[in-house]
Amino acid sequence: MHYSSVPNTYEGFVKAFHPRSGLDLNFYKQNQMQRRIMSFMSSHGYQGFPEFLKALDEDKTLFDAFFKHLTINVSQFFRDTNQWKTLQEVILPKLTQRKTSLKMWSAGCSGGQEPYSLAILMAEHFPQVRPTILATDIDENVLKQAKDGIYKENDFVSTPPAFLQKHFTPTDKGYQIKDSIKRMVSFQRQNLLTARFETGFDFIACRNVVIYFTEEAKEMLYQKFAESLKPGGILFTGSTEHLFGMNHLGLKPMSSFFYQKQA
Ligand SMILES: C[S@@+](CC[C@H](N)C(=O)[O-])C[C@H]1O[C@@H](n2cnc3c(N)ncnc32)[C@H](O)[C@@H]1O
């Protein structure tokens, strides 16, 4: 490829990066994305987009590091303790009434901390209900970590110590999730912006994923989530994410950050 034919502009880079990564950066807010890209480029010594694109094509390690930098996969078990308390004490008791199984999804699951937290919560507090938990992310590297299931101490700052003791085994590399929890979750690579979603979910968690999406991309995604939920199903969002002005989606606030699909 002649890299000199790639325009040295953000738009030119976005267009060239899409087929290489499957990621259409037009769905992400330009200001923040451009800043993140420029900061990565300058910290790795690249001045222009064509030169940077060439380096990405030639160096898989650089490509993976850049993809990771773009997708921002910070996570934690039981992140935002109060919301998990509401989930346990208010939302799940209602959702599990007269049910023997639940179809759940952690969309944008990062290294598995969120879906495994769901699995632990279900095993600890709702053992009469059998959950199937789908966990998806666009980043292959975080999915690998999720499948390995090994975590560092700082992943557990919001985790009740009893859960850490009961559901993880200390190893040389970190704390390993036990098989009894691991087998409750299945991981898949998926781009939320382009994929067709499964339907019939009782519960979808999509938290701290849409922060960098444009308003149009967010609305499209929430529309798809609304269609994927069963009537009465719940969408759990991140602590800065509200569905203001989206009444037409048929998702009614149940409590802060929990929305219920209307019948
Ligand atoms: C900040 S993490 C959030 C992890 C977890 N949900 C939580 O709240 O702790 C955001 C995750 O969203 C994923 N992500 C970003 N854009 C995505 C897309 N278009 N499709 C699927 N996952 C995406 C990233 O790879 C990253 O792992």
The ligand as an SDF file (V2000), in Angstrom:
LIG
                    3D

 27 29  0  0  0  0  0  0  0  0999 V2000
  -14.3760    0.6970   30.4930 C   0  0  0  0  0  0  0  0  0  0  0  0
  -14.6760   -0.9570   29.9580 S   0  0  0  0  0  0  0  0  0  0  0  0
  -16.1220   -1.3580   30.8950 C   0  0  0  0  0  0  0  0  0  0  0  0
  -16.0930   -2.7470   31.4640 C   0  0  0  0  0  0  0  0  0  0  0  0
  -17.2800   -3.0970   32.3670 C   0  0  0  0  0  0  0  0  0  0  0  0
  -18.5260   -3.0310   31.6460 N   0  0  0  0  0  0  0  0  0  0  0  0
  -17.3130   -2.2050   33.5800 C   0  0  0  0  0  0  0  0  0  0  0  0
  -18.1620   -1.3130   33.6680 O   0  0  0  0  0  0  0  0  0  0  0  0
  -16.4550   -2.3760   34.4660 O   0  0  0  0  0  0  0  0  0  0  0  0
  -15.3120   -0.6850   28.3170 C   0  0  0  0  0  0  0  0  0  0  0  0
  -15.2720   -1.9280   27.4350 C   0  0  0  0  0  0  0  0  0  0  0  0
  -16.0750   -1.6770   26.2830 O   0  0  0  0  0  0  0  0  0  0  0  0
  -15.4620   -2.2960   25.1800 C   0  0  0  0  0  0  0  0  0  0  0  0
  -15.9380   -1.6710   23.9270 N   0  0  0  0  0  0  0  0  0  0  0  0
  -15.6750   -0.4200   23.4430 C   0  0  0  0  0  0  0  0  0  0  0  0
  -16.2800   -0.2440   22.2440 N   0  0  0  0  0  0  0  0  0  0  0  0
  -16.9380   -1.4120   21.9780 C   0  0  0  0  0  0  0  0  0  0  0  0
  -17.7390   -1.8540   20.8770 C   0  0  0  0  0  0  0  0  0  0  0  0
  -17.9880   -1.0750   19.8320 N   0  0  0  0  0  0  0  0  0  0  0  0
  -18.2640   -3.1080   20.9380 N   0  0  0  0  0  0  0  0  0  0  0  0
  -18.0260   -3.9290   22.0010 C   0  0  0  0  0  0  0  0  0  0  0  0
  -17.2610   -3.5660   23.0560 N   0  0  0  0  0  0  0  0  0  0  0  0
  -16.7240   -2.3170   23.0500 C   0  0  0  0  0  0  0  0  0  0  0  0
  -13.9700   -2.0940   25.4210 C   0  0  0  0  0  0  0  0  0  0  0  0
  -13.1750   -3.0250   24.7050 O   0  0  0  0  0  0  0  0  0  0  0  0
  -13.8680   -2.2390   26.9440 C   0  0  0  0  0  0  0  0  0  0  0  0
  -13.4860   -3.5460   27.3170 O   0  0  0  0  0  0  0  0  0  0  0  0
  1  2  1  0
  2  3  1  0
  2 10  1  0
  3  4  1  0
  4  5  1  0
  5  6  1  0
  5  7  1  0
  7  8  2  0
  7  9  1  0
 10 11  1  0
 11 12  1  0
 11 26  1  0
 12 13  1  0
 13 14  1  0
 13 24  1  0
 14 15  1  0
 14 23  1  0
 15 16  2  0
 16 17  1  0
 17 18  1  0
 17 23  2  0
 18 19  1  0
 18 20  2  0
 20 21  1  0
 21 22  2  0
 22 23  1  0
 24 25  1  0
 24 26  1  0
 26 27  1  0
M  CHG  2   2   1   9  -1
M  END
$$$$
